[in-house]
Amino acid sequence: MTPLYPLGLKLDGRRVLVVGGGAVATRRVPALLAAGADVVLVSPHLTPALQTHADAGRITWRPRRFEPSDVDGAWLVQVAVNDPSAAAEVSTAAEERRVFCVRADDRHAATAWTPAVTRHGPVTVGVLGGGDPRRAVAVRDAIRDLLAAGLREVERASDANPGQVALVGAGPGDPELVTVRGRRLLAAADVVVVDRLAPGLLLDELGPGVELIDASKIPYGPAAAQEEINKILVDRARAGHFVVRLKGGDPYVFGRGGEELLACAAAGVPVTVVPGVTSAVAAPAAAGIPVTHRGVAHEFAVVSGHVPPGDPQSLVDWPALARLRGTLVVLMGLKNLPLIADALLTGGRPADTPVAVVQEATTATQRTVRADLGTIATATREAGVRPPAIVVVGPVVDVLTKN
């Protein structure tokens, strides 16, 4: 075949059309967003992860089938459907308009190829394998491991054995905050079961043969039953696959990792647990807030705000938390923030206690809203803060800004 001409595209602010709303689009869209592209996605249906991007306004979703006019104004087209006739319709429209088109179903019918990509700090490496995606991924993986290991000998993870499950904490959002071991096991996976809060760019590095299962759970919306997730982990492992359960933050901090481990253990499936950087500590740090500070806070508590104070299902002792002098970090508490603030005020926390709400910590869309305990619910609502967000209560919120 004719050699390809390698090129890096500057997509910041430029329209990219993605046709398809399934697993391929789920893997490709995060990289396009990271490049600053104006992503327009055409598909009658979306995965929960893509729906989250649409709800947050990060992508424009057209909930219908493709029309040739969708290509108008696009700089690049990504076809992420498995139907050859539908894909051909898209690439024909792109060809007529002289727009480069990537096709997930047939690279030889495309006018552009996406390379196997690895990122290491400011370095991005793309590998084209001459039409063989496995060759490209193998070379990419070798380069990635050499970069990550400081040019040490490349080794496949010794505990990435068939018939096993790894519960991997992906960290708070920035893909570079996943652990080295977590990234290594992810690279060795046959099956990846991923949550909505796991960093999307990590999915862009998966090999072409990896089965991606989206177990996203949108807060207070549709969710895959935990029993079904447990069943998927067990069934895939019993079929002889190495399964990575990629979870945002740490698997054991409100991540139901314990439930998944118990389900695997009951089925006789070995499990490896890889801790992750929890947003309970990372989100405050990213916003310039230490959860402890000498002379200010000698303790911090992390609680779930998913169940509101006063609910019979709540296991949280809110009056006791209100009496603490240290730092309180609330995860999944944005919806119930007014009730949480009222419970802390009723329990004796002063109304002028500093509070910060950090949205999408460690990502490009991170932002922080600061107020006091008496006004934080109103300030957060007026600012339009959306999940995922964590709440930090205590004098540490102001300790670095005042020095």
N, C-alpha and C positions, 0 to 999 in steps of 0.2 A: 504494500500500500504506500501511497505518497506520504512522506513524513509530515507530521503535524507541526504547526508553528505555535510554540508556547507563548502565552500572553497572560498578563495580569490585568483584570478589568477593574476600573474605578467605577463602582456602582453607586456611590453616595448620591442620594437624591434622584437617581435614575430608575425608571420603571422597569421591573422585571415581572413577566407574566408566568405564573405557575398554573399548570392545568392538571388537576387531580388533587384529592384531599385525603389520600391514604398514607401508608407507611413511608413511601418514598418521599412524598412532600414533607412529611413530618421530619425526616432526616435532613432535607435540603434547605428548608425555609430558615432555620436558625442561622446558617452560614450567610445566607443572603441578607438577613436582618443585621447581622454583625458587620457586614460590608456597607451598611447604610442604604441598601436598596429600598425603593418604594415598591413593595411587593403587592401585586394584585393576584388573588387566587380564585380560579374558576372551578367550581365543583358543586354538585348537588348536595354533597355531604362532607363533613370534616371529622377528623379524629378529635378526641377531647383536647389534645395538646394544641392542635391548630385552632380549635374553637377558642381556646384561651387567648391566643394571639389576636384573633379577630375581635373578641370581646374587649380586649385592652386597647384596641385601635392600632396595633402594630402592623396589621395587614388589612387590605381591603378585600372582603369576601364577596364574590358574586355567586349566590346559591343557585346555580343552573348549569346546563351543559355548555360546552364551548361554542362560541360563534367566531367566525373569521375576523370580525371587526375588533375582537378582544386584543388582537396583536397590534392594532394601531397605537402608536406612541411608545411601544416597548422597545427597550434596547437589547433584551435577551429574553428568550422563552425557554422554560423548563417544562418538559412534558413528563408528568409523573403518573401515567396511567398504563395499565397492562393490555388494553384493547388495541391491537395493531391498527385497525381501521380508524379508530378515534385519534390515535397518535399521528397517523399519516395525515389526517385532516388538519391537525395543528401545524405539523411541519410544512405542509404545502402552503398554508396561509403565511407562515413565517418566510418561506422561500420567496413567495411572490412579493413580499414587502422588504426583502433583503435584511431580515433580522436573523441573527444566529440562533439556532435551536438545538437544545440538548434533549435527547430522548432516552428515557430510562429503559424502554422496552427493546430498542434496536439501535445500538451505537453507530452501526454502519449506515443507517438511514439519517443520521443526525448531521448537522453542519458544525457542531461544536461538541467537545467532550469535557466532562468535569474530571479532573485528575483525582487520584487518591491523595488526600491532604493530611498533613500533620502540622500542628502549630506548637511552637516552643518560644514563649515570650514574643518578641517582635518578629521572629523568623517564621515564615510560612513556606512549607515545602510541598510542591505538587508533583506527582509522579504519573506519567502516562506510560502504559505498558504495551503499546503497540497493538491494541485491540484485545489484550488479555487482562481483564480486571484483576485476576488473582495474582498475576505477576506484579502489577502495579501496587497492589495492596501489600504484597510481601516485601517489595523494595521500600515502600513507604514506612512499613512497620519497622524495618531494620534501621532506617534513618531516624525515625522517631525515638527508638530505644537508645540509639547512639547519642542523640542529642540529650535525652533525659538522663542517661547514665554517664555523661561526660566521656563518650567514646570508649566505654568499656565493652567487653564482648557481649553480643546479643544472646540472650537466653529466653526461651519460652518459660512462662511461670510454672514452677515445679508442682504447684498445687492446683493447676488448672486441669483437673482430671475429668474424664467422662463420667457421667452419672453422679455429678455433684452440683451443689448450689453454692454460690457466693453471694452473701448479702453485703453490698458495697455502698457505703455512704459517699455520695457524690459531692458533698459540700454545699455551701449556701447559695451558689449561683454562678460564680466565676469558674469556668472549666479548669483553670489552672490551680484551683484549690482542692481538686480531688487528690487523694494520696497517690504516691508512686505505685504502690501495690494495687490500689484500686484500678488505676489506669492500665496496669499490666494485665490484670485479670480480665478487664473489659476487652482488651485486645485479643484475648485468647478465647472469648466466649463463642459458643455455637448459638445460644439463645440469650437475648437481653429483654428483660421485663422491666419497663421503665415507668417512673412516676412523672407527673406533670412538672414537679419542681426540680427535677434533675436537669443539669445544664444541657441545653439542646446541642451545643457545639460538640459535645462528646459523641453524640450519635452520628455526626458527620464523618467520624473516623472509623466507623464500623465497616468490616469487610462486606462484599456484595452477597456472600452466602449466609450472613447472620440473620436469624429470624428475630425481628423486632416486634415485641408485643407491648402495646400502649395500655398501661393500667392506670391512666391518669384519673385522678379524683378531684374534680372541680368542687371547691367548697360549697356546701349546701345545694349541690346540683347532682346530676347523674354520676354514679360511681360504680365501678366494677366491684361486685361483692368480694369481701376479703376471702371468703371460702373459695371463690372461683380462682382468685390469684394463687391461693395455696395449692389448689388442684393443678394449675398450670405448672407451677414450680416442680411439683412431685412428678407429674406425668412426663414432662420434658426430660427430667433427670433420669427417670426410670427407662426412658427410651435411649439412654446412653449419651445424652448431651451434657455439655458443661454450660450451666445456666447462671447468668449474672442477674441478680435482682438489684437494679440501680435505683437508689432512693435518695431524694434530696436530703441534705444535712447529714445526720447520723442515723443509722438504722434503728437505734434503740431510744431515740429522743422523739417520742410521739410519732414514730414511724411504723409501728406495728411489726417491727423486725422480730420481736420475741414471739409473736403469734406465728409468723412464717417459719421461724426456726423450729418451734414445737410441732408444727404440721409436718415439716420435713423429717424431724426426728421420729415422729410416730410412724412414718412411712418407711423408715430405715434409710433415708437419703442423707449422706454426709453434708454438712454445711460449714463453710468458712465465713467468718464475720470480719469485715474490714471496716473499722470505725471511720467516720467522716467528720469534717469540721461542721459543728452544729451552728445554725444561725443564731442560737441563743447567746453565743459569745461573739461570733463573727459579725453579725449585723450591727450590734452596738459599736464594735471596734471599727468597722468600715465607716461608721458615722462619727467617729472621733470620740466614742464614749467607752471608757474602761468599766467593766462591770464591778471591779473592785479598785480601790485606791487608798493608799496609806492615809490614815487620819480622816477618811471620808466614809468608806464602806468596807467592812471586814467580812461581809457575807453577801451572797446573792442566791435568789431562789428562782427556779424556772418552772412555770406552770402552764397548763393548757387553758386557753380561754374559749375553747370550742363549745363547752357547756356553760351556760351563764350562771352567775351566782344565784342561789336560791332554788335552782332546779334540783329536783329530787335525785337526779342521776349524777350530780356533781360530787366529786371526791375531794374538792379543794376546800381547805379551811380558810376562807377569805378573812374572817376576823383576825385570825392568827397572823396572816400575811400583812394585814394592815398595821399590826403592832411591830413588825420588823423595822429596824433602823437602817438596814442595808438596801440592796438593789433588788427589785422585782422585775423579771423579764417574762412577758406574757406572749406565748406563741398562739397563733390561730385565734386571736382575740379581737380582731378588728370589728366584726359585726356586733359583738357584745360589749364593746368598749364603754358605752354609756352606763351599762349595768355594772361593769367592773369598776369604773371610776366611782360610782355611787357606793358600792360595797366597801371600797377602801376608805372613802370619806366617812362613811358611817362607822367604820371600825377604828377611826382615830387618826388616819393619815391627814396631815395638814393640807388644806386646799392649795397652798402655794408650793407644794412639792413639785420639783421639775419633772417633766415627762417628755419623752421623745417617741415618735412613731417612725420607723424606718421601713420604707417600701422597697422591695426588690433589691435588697442589699447585695453589694459586690458586683452588680451588673451595671451596664451602661445606663440603665433607666433608674438607678437608685436615687431616692430623694428622702428628705427628712423633714418632718413637721415637729416643731417644739412648742410647748405651752406648759401650763401648770395643771395639776390634777383636776382643778375645778373647771378648767376650760378646754381640756384636750379633746373631749368628745366632739365639741362644737368645731374646734379648729380643724380636726381631722376630716369631719364631714364637709366643711366648707372648702377644704383643699382638694377634695375628690380623691383621697387616698384609697387605693384598691389592694386586695390581697395579691401576692403574699406580703404581709407586713408584720413586724414585731413591735411590741410596746415595751419601753424601758421606763421604769419608775424609780426615782431616787435622786439624791444630790449628785451622783456621779454624772448625770446628764449634763451638768454645767461645769464640771470640774476642769476640763481642758479649755473650754471657751473663755473661762475667767482668768486663765493664767497665760 
